[in-house]
Amino acid sequence: MLNTLLKIGEWQSRGKSEWDRFLDKPMIRTTDNNRNEVTNYVLPIIFDLDEMKVVIETKNISKYDERLIEQLKLLKVQGGNNKAIYATVQASKLIQLYKTFFGKENEQVQEGEISEGVKKENKFSPSETFCNILAGIFSLKEKFINEINEININAIERKLKLNNNENIVLVYAAVKASKYGINEPKPIAENSDYLEFLKSKFLKTEKKSDDKDNSHKSQKLCYASGELSENVVEMNLTKRYSLNKMFVTETKNYASLFNKNNFPINYQVSKQNQEKLDYASNFILKDYKVKIANIDHVIIPHFREEENLDWEFALRGIKEQSDMLFSFETLENIVKDVKDETNNIFWINFIAYESDGNFFKSTEIIKDVSSFHYQKVIKTFREMHWELKAARYVDWNSVMTEYGTSGKFFNFNTVYTLIPIRKDKEKKNKALDLFKTILENRTIDKENLFVYFTELILCHYYERYKSYTNIPMSTKEYFSKSVRDSVFKYLAFIEILKKLNLFKMEETKPIIEETGDIYDQAILDFFNKMQLTQQQQAMFYLGRMLNVVEFIQKGKKRTVIQKVNFNGMDRDDIKKLRNALMEKAKQYSKVGKIIFSDRKFGESFDFNNWSLNPQEAIFFLLTGYSFYISKTKAMEIEKVEIEQSEESGIDETENQ
C-alpha cells in the first residue's frame, strides 16, 4: 500500500512547486445562479504603520488570478492546536487572518498567534524588524475592528459597496512602514522573514554536506520505500487531516506499546518520500473517497504492474466502479453494460476513517479485494437488478421506489437500508461487517441475515425509525408495502450472495409441472428461480393464505397480520397461525379463497420433521404474503417470451 501511495504521490507531484501541497485551492464561481458573469476580486488590508491606521478601500482591489495562490501563500488552514499563521486567506475564512495578527476573538491577548508560532519554531530566528512589524500591526487591533464592525467578509463587501455580481475571494495583509524601508504597501506574504518562517515550518530544508565522499554516512533506511536514502528523518505528522496520521506517535493513545524515544527511528522517512506521501494523501482524500455503510472510506488500490501505468485512467475506472457499488442511487448514473476501465490486475484496500477535517483516525480496513472478485460483485449486482426488472413475479420498479424517487439502482447502498443499526447503541456497524465479509470473499452466516430481516420487519411494524436511523421511514398504513419491498430486496441480495458462492442454501430439485394458470405458473417459476426447499415452500403458501385473509378483513382495525410473531415462528406458532387463518376464512365464508394454498401448505408442512429456523420461517412467510403478479403483467411478459421464442425459431431456420 505504501508503494502505491509513493507512486501516486510521484505522479501528482510532477510539474508542481515545492509549495503546492500546502496551498489552499478555493472554489471560484464565475457565474451566479442565473448564469450571469461574476467578477472575483482580491482585497489587501493595509496596515499603515506610518499613520497608524487600517486601510480597506475599493481602489486597492484587483481581479483574482489563480497565480496569486502561490505568490501570496494561500495556505491550507491547519486544524487542532496549531496557531494561525496566515497572511492570506479565503474571504470566507477572514477570522483566520484576524487570529493570525490579533489572537482569538473576544480574548485578552498580548500578541497575535503568528508571533506565538514564530517563537515556537525552533529552526527559525525572526529579525527584530519582523517582530516590530508584527507588534505594530497588533497595536492596530481596535482600529481594525472599528473599520469593519464585524469579522465577516459580507460586512467588508457592504463597506466597499460592491455589486451583486462582484465577490471578494481572497484577502491578504499588507504593511506600509517607512521606518523599516517599506515605503509602499507590501504583502506580508512577500516579507523575507515570513517566507523563511514558512520554509522552516513546512519545507524542512536540510543542510547538505560538502563532503561528497562521506555522503553515504548520512544515508538511512527509509521505511516508506524500503531503500537507503539521504535526508531520512522522523515523519512530520503536524498535518492532522492526512492519511499519514495512521502512523501514530502518541504513547497515551494508540501507540501505547511503543517506546516514545524510538519514534524518530520507527517512523523515519526520506524528505522526498514524505513529500510524495503528502501529495498522495491530498489527492486521495479529495477525490477518492466513498461511503460504505454510511462510513467514510478512502480507496487505495495496488496494481500488479505500476511502472508504466496510466494512473489517471486506472484510478478513474476504480472510482466509477466504487460509485456504482456503493453510491449511485439512480439509473441515470449507470448503464446496463459497463466496460472495465482498466485491464490491469489490482487489489483494493478500503480504509474507514473518522475526521472533522482537523484530524484523521483510521478505524477499519477492508483489505486486498482482488479486481476479479470486485468486478464480479459489481457485475452480479448489476445483472440481478436488470433480471428483476424483467421478472414476472415482482414489480421491481415499484420495489425500488421510495418517497417519490424512482429508478434507484440496487447496490450496497440499498442493502445498507436493510440492515437495522441502532444509532449510538451498537459499537459494531453490522452492515459494514457484512460488506467487509463479501468484499473479502468470505462466506456469509445465513442465520444472521434472517435475524437482520426480522429486526427490519419489527422496525417497520413498531415504527422504530428514531432508533434505526438508517431505515427509510414509513407508516402503519404502508406496512404491507414496506414488507414487500424488504422481502424482494432481501431475495435479490440472497440471490447475489448465492451467485458469488458466499451463501449456502440447501440444494433442491427443480419443479417440473405445467399449469394452465398464468399466476400458478409464475409461482412455480419463482420456486425454481429461488430454489426454495419444501419447508420454505410451505411457509410461502401460508403467506399466501395470510395475504388473502387480511384482504378479506380489509377495513377492520385488527387483522390476522397481528397474529404473526415477527421475532420468529417455530412449528407450533406456524400451526396456530394456519388454524387461525382457516377460522377467519370460515367466519367470512371465504374458505374457497384459501383452500388451494392451504392444500399446498399441508403437502409441504411436516410437523414431526420441521427444522426451519424461526427467523427464516418468517422470511418465507412474508415472501408468500408479498408475492403478487397482475394478470396484465403476466400476459405482457408471456407475450414477450412468445415473441422472443418465435424470433429465435426464425433465426434457427435461417441458419440451417
N, C-alpha and C positions, 0 to 999 in steps of 0.2 A: 504493500500500500504506500509506504514512504517513497519507494522508487517511482511509482506513478505520480505522486504529488510533486516530486522533483521534476519529472518530465513535463507535467502541466505547467509548473512554475517557470521552467525554462522557455516553454512555448509562449506563455503570457508575458514574459519579461522582454521578449525581442522588440527592439526599437523603442523601449521605454527608458525614461530618465531614472536616475537613482532616487528621485523624489516620488515617482509616480505611485508607488504602493501606499504612500502615506497621505496622498491628496484626496480630497473630497470631490465628487463629481455631481454637481447639482442637476436636478431635473429642470430644464429650461422650457417654458411654454412659449411658443412662437405665435400661437393663435388662441383666442378665447373660445368660449362655448359656442359662440355664434360664427366662428371661423374668421373673425376679424383679426387682422395682424396686431401683434403685441410687441411693443418696444421694451427691451430689457436694459437696465442701467446698472452701473457700478457707482457707489457713493463713497467718497472719502469723508471721514470725520476728522477734521483737522484740529489738533491740539496746539494752539498758538501760545508758546511759552514766552514769546516776546511781549505780547499784550495780555497774557494770562486770560485767554478766552477760548471757547469752543465754537468752531465754525461748521455749520451744516447748511449749505446753500445750494440752490438749484444749478447755479452757474458752474459748479465743480463736478457735476455728474458727467459720466461718459458712457458710451454704449458698451454693452457687455461683449467680451471676446473670450472664448474659451482658453486662449493662451495665457490669460491673466490668472488662471487657476494655479499654474506653477510659478509664474512671475511674482504673485502676491502671496504665495504659500498658503493656499486654502487647505488647511489640514483637516483630516477627519477628527471629529470630537472623540476624545478618549473617555471611556467611562470609569466607573469606580471612584477611587480616591485621587485620581490624577488631577493635578492643578490645571486650570485653564491657562493656555499659553498661546492664544490665537490672535494674531494681529489682523487677520482677515477671516470673515465668517460669512456663511449664507445669511441672507437677510432675515430668514425665519429663525435664525439662531443668534440674534443680536445679544441675548443675555450672556452668551459665551464671551463676547468681546467686553461686555461690562465686567464680568468676573475676572477677565484677564488683567484689566488695568485698575479695577476698583474693589475687587473682592466680591463675596456673595452679597446679594441684595438684602437689605434690611439688617445687616450685621455690622457692628462696630469693629473695623479692622484698621491696621496701621499702614497697610500696603496692598497692592493688587496681587493676585495669585501668580502672575508671571514673575514677580520679584521673589516670591517663595520658591517657585520652581527653579529659577536661576541659581539660587543659593544651594539647593539640594543636588544640583547636577555636579557630581564630583570632578568630572573631566573638563569642566568649563569654568574659567575665571573671568567674570564680566569686567569691563573697563569702568572706571569711575564715572566717565561721561555717560555711559549707558544707564548706570544706576541713577544718576542725577536726572536723566530724561524720564525714566520711569517714575521717579519721585515727583517730578514736575507735573506729569500727566495725572498722577494720583491726586495732587492738590486741586485739580480742576473737577473733582467728583461732583460737588454741589452744582457747579455751573453746567456740567453735562446733563444732570438730572433736570435742572430748570429749563434747559434748552429744548428737551424733547418731551418733558412732562411724564412720560411713561416709557419703559424699556420695551418698545414694541415697534416693529417696522411700519405698521399701519399709522402710528402716530407721526412718524417721520414723513411718510408719504403725504399725509394730510398737511403737514407743515410746509412741504415743498410744493403743494398744490399740483400734484401730478394728475394727468388724465386717467380715465378708467382703463385705457389700453396701454398704460405705461407702468412698468414694475421695476422696483429695485431688487436685484437678485444677489448682489454681493455688497458687503460693507467692509471697508478697511480703515485702520487707524493710520493717520499721518501726523507728522510733527513738524513744527517750524520753531527753530531756536537759533538765532544768530550767534548767541553766546558760544554755541558748540559747532559753528560753521555751517549750520543748516538754514540758509537764507530764504529758501523756498520750501513749501510743504513737501515732505518726503515720506513715502510709506515706511512704516516701522519694519515691514517685511523685507525692505532693502537695506536695513541697517546691518552693518557688518557684524556687530556683536550678536544681534538677534539670529543672524544666519549661522554663526559659529555655534551658538547655543543649540539651534535645531539640529545641526550636523552632529554635535556631540550626543544629543539625546536619541536621534533616530538612525543616523548612518553608522555610528560606532566605528569611526575611522581608525584603522590600526596603523601604527608606525612600521614601516618596512625596514628590514635590516640591510645595511650596505654591503655586508659580507656575504656575497653570493655563495662562497664555498661552504658557509655554515648554515645555509638556508634549510638544509634537511633537518637541522636540530629543532627548528620551530614547527615541524610537521607533527600532527597528532591524528589520531583516528577520528574521523567524522562519523558519528553513529547514524546519520541520515543516509549517507551514501555507502558506508562501509569501507571507505578508502582513506588513505593518508592524505591530509590536506594542510595548507597553511591557514593561518588566522582561524584556528579552531578554538572557540570559546563557549562558555555556557550559553545555552539558548536564551535569547531575550524574550521573556514572557510578559512584558509590560503591557502589550496589547491584549486586552481582555476578551474581545469578541474575535476569536481566532480558533481554527482547528488545532493549532499548536498548543492550545490550553489543555488538550488531552494529556500533555506531559505536565504533571502536577508537581509543584515544588513547595507545598505547604505540609509540613510534618504533622500539624494538628488536624489535617483534613484527610485527603485520600492517599497521602504518601506516608502514612503513619509508621510503616515498617522500614522506611528508608533512613539512612544516615544523612542528615541535612548538610553535613560538611562535604558529602560526596556528590551533591547536585551538579557542581561545575564539571565533574567527570562523567556522571551518568547521562547528562543532557548536553554533551559537547557536540557542537555542530559548526561547520565552517561558515564564515560570514557569507560567502557566496551561496551556499545551500540554504542558509536561513532566509536570504532574500527570495530564493525560489519557492520555499515553503510558504512565505508570506504572500507571494503572488498567487500561488495555488489556492491558499485559504480564501483570499479576497474573491477570486474568481468563482470558486465552488459555493461559497456562502451567498454570493449574489445571484448566480444563475442555475445552480444545480442542487436545488432543494425540492423536497416533495413531502407531503403529509401522508403518513401511513398510520391508520387508526387514530387520526387526529393528533399525531405527534410529529413534530418536525424532524426530518431526516436529511442528511446530505448524501449525495450519490458519489461514491468513489470507485471507479472501475479499475481493473487491472487487465491489460491486454497481453496476450502471449507474445506478440511482436510489436514493440513500441518504437523501434528505431526510425522507421520511415512512415510512421502513422500520420494520417491527416486528422489531427486532434479535433478540429472544429467539426468536421463531418461525422466522426465517430461518436463524439460526445453528444452532438445534437440528436443523433439517432437513439442513443440510450435515454436521453431526457424525454424524447417524444414517446418512446415505449413506456417509460415510467409514468408519464402523464396519462397514457391510455389505461394503464393498470390501476393507478391509484387516484387520479384526479379528475379526468374528464367526466362531465355529467351529462352532456347532451350529444346526440348523434351527429349534430352539425360539426363536431370537432373530430370525428373519425370517419374512416371509410371502411367498407366491408373487407377489402383485402389490402393489408398494409405490408409493404415490402420492407425487409430488413435494411436499415441504413448502412450497415457495415457487415462484411463477410468475415471480419477478424474475430477470432475466438477471444472471449473475455470472461472475466468474473467480476461480480459487483459486490461491494460492501455498502450497506445502508447503515449509517451511523445516526442513532437517535440522539437528540441533544435538547437541552434546555437553555434558553437565553432570553434576555430582555434587550439585547443589543449591546450590553455593557459587560457581559460575562459569557463564557461558553463552558458548558458542562455536558460531557457525553454520558449517556445513561444506558444505552443498549446498542448492540450491533447485530445486524443480520449479515452474516459473512459468507463469502465465497459462493455466491449464487452464480452458477455457470450460465453462460449465454444460451446454451442449448435448452436447459430447463426453463430459464427465464422467458425465452421466446415461445416455448411450448405452453407455458402458463398463459401468456398473453393470447396466443392463438386459440387455446381451448376456451377461454372466457369469451373471445370474440365469436367463435363458431357456435357456442352454446346460445349466445344472445340471438343470433340470426336463426338458429334452429327453432327456438321457442317462438319467434315471431311468425314462423310458418306452421307451427303445431296446431292441430285441430282441437286439442283438449284444454287450451288456455288462451285467453285474450291478453297476450304478453304486453301489448302497448298500454292496456289499462292497468296491469300489474305494476308497470314501471312509471306510472303517472301519479304524482303526489302534489296536492295543493296547487293545482293549476299549471304545474310544469309537466311537460310531455317530452317523450323521446329520450329519456335517460338511458344511459348505457350501463349494462351490468358489468361491474368490476369490483375490486376490493373496496372501493368507496361505498358501493351498495351493500356489500357484506358487512361492513363496519356498522351499518344501521340495523343489523340483525342480531348483533351480539350485545345484550344488555350490560352496560358498565355503570355501576353505581358511582356517582360523582363524589370524589374525595373520601370514599369509604373502602376502596379496593386498591391495595398497593400495586397489584399487577394489572396491567391492561390486557384482559383476556383476548381481545381482538388482535392486539399486536403479537401476543404469543402464538395465536393461531396462524397469522400471516407469516411469522418467522418460521414456523414449522413447515408451512407449504413451500416457501421460497428456498429453504434449506433441504427440501426434498425428503422430508421425514413423514412417517405415517401419522394420520390424524386419529385421535381417540374418538371412536364413533359415539360412545355413550355421552361424552362431554358435549358433543354437538347437539344431541337431542335434549340435554339439560338446558343448554342455551335457548333452544326453541321454546321449551315450556316457560322459561323465565320471560321470554319475549311476549308470549301469549298472555301471561299473568300481568305483565306491564300494560298491555292494551286493555285487558279486561277490567283491571282496577284503576286504570289511568294514572300510572305511577311515573309520569313523564318528568316530574321535578327531580325524582331520584335517578332516573335513567335518561340523562340529557342527550345521549347520542341517538335515542329512538325518536323518529318523527311523530309528532303529536297527532292524535285522532280523538274521536269522541265515541261514546257508547252506541249511538245510532249507526255509526260506521264500523262497528266491531267486526261484522262479518266480512267487510272488505279488507280490514286490517289482517284478519285471519287468512283470507285468500291470498293476499299479497305476500304475507310472511311464508305461507306454505310453498308457494311456487318459486319464490326466491331461494328458499332452502332446498327445494328439489333441484333447482338449477345448480346450486352450489355443490350439492352432493354428487350430481352427475359429473361436474367438473373434476371433483376430487377422485371419483372413480376412474375417469379417463386418464388422470395423472398417476393412477395406481397408488394413491395416498389414502384411500378409504376402502376398507374391506367389507363387503356385504356378502351374505350367503348366496351362492350361485343357484340360479333357478332355470328350469326348462321353459322354453317359450310355449305360450298357449296357442295351440293350433285349433282354432274354432271359427267357423264362419257364421255370421249372423246377418240377417237382412236389415236389422235396425241400425241406422247410422250412429245413434247415440251409444248403443251397446258395443258397436264395433270400435268406437272411439275409446271406450273403457278398456277393451282388450288390447288395443294398440298401446294405450298408456301403460298397462301392466307389463307388456313385453318391453316397451321402451325403458321403463324404470326397473325392470327385473324384480318385481315385487314377489316376495315369498307368500306362501299360503296364509300365514298368520297376518302379514301386512295387508293382504287382500281382504281378510276377514274384517279388519279394522276399517278398511276403505268402505266396504259395503255398510258397515254400521254407521259410518259417517254420512253415507247417502241417506240412510234412514233418518238420522238426526236432522239433516237438511230439510227433508220433506215434512217431517212432523213440526219442525219450527215454522215452516211456511204455512202449515195448516193453522198454527196458533197465531198467525200474524195479527198484530193489534193488541195482543194480550201483554200485560205487564210482566208476568212470569211465564217463561217458556222453558222448554226442555234443555236449552243450552245451559241453564243454571244447574242441571243435574250432572254436568261434566266436571270431574275433578282435574283441573288443568295442571296440577302438580304431577300427575301421572296416574295411570289406571292399571290395576292388576286384574287378574281373571275374574275375581268376584265383582269388582267395580264394573267390568265390561258386561257381565251377565245381568247385573242390576239395571244398567243403562238400557240394554236390549229389551228387558221386560217393561221398563218404564215407557219406552217408545211404543211398544205394542199396545200398552194400556191406553196411552193417549190417542193413538190412532183409532182404537175401538171406541173411545169416548166421543170422537168426532165422526165416527162411522166412515173412516177413510183407510181401513186396513188394506184395501186393494192398492193404495198408492205405494205401500212399502213392502208388499208381500214378496215381490221378486228379489229386492235387496235383502230381505230377511232370510229368504231361502238360500241365497248365495252366501250370506254370513254364516248360516248354520252349516253349510257344506265345508266351510274353511275353519270354523271355530272348534278346536279340540280342547275341551275344558280340562281333561285329565293330563294332557301333554303340553299345556300352554307355557311358553318360555319367553315370550316377547317382553322386552324391557318396558316398564310402565311409561317412561317418557317417550320411547319410540312408539308405543301404542297410541299415545296422544297425537303424535305427529301424523300417523297414517289415518287415524280417526278424522282429524281435521283436513287431511288431504281429500278424503271422500266427501266431507262436508263442503269443501270449497270447489270440488270438481263441477264444471259446468261447460256445456257447449250448446250454443243455439243451433237450431235446425238449419237456419240460414247459413251460418258459418260452415257447418258440416257439409252442406250441399255445395257451397262455394269451393271448399277445399277438395271435395270429391271431384268436382268438375275440372279443376286444375290438374288433379292427378290423372284423370282420364285423358285430358288433352296432352299431357306430357307423355303418357303411355303411347298414345296414338302417334305422336311425333317421333318417339323412339322407334316405333314399328316401321314408320316410313323411312327413317334413316337406315334401319337394318335392311329394308328391301332394296334401297338404292345402292347399298354397299355389296349386295350379292352379285 
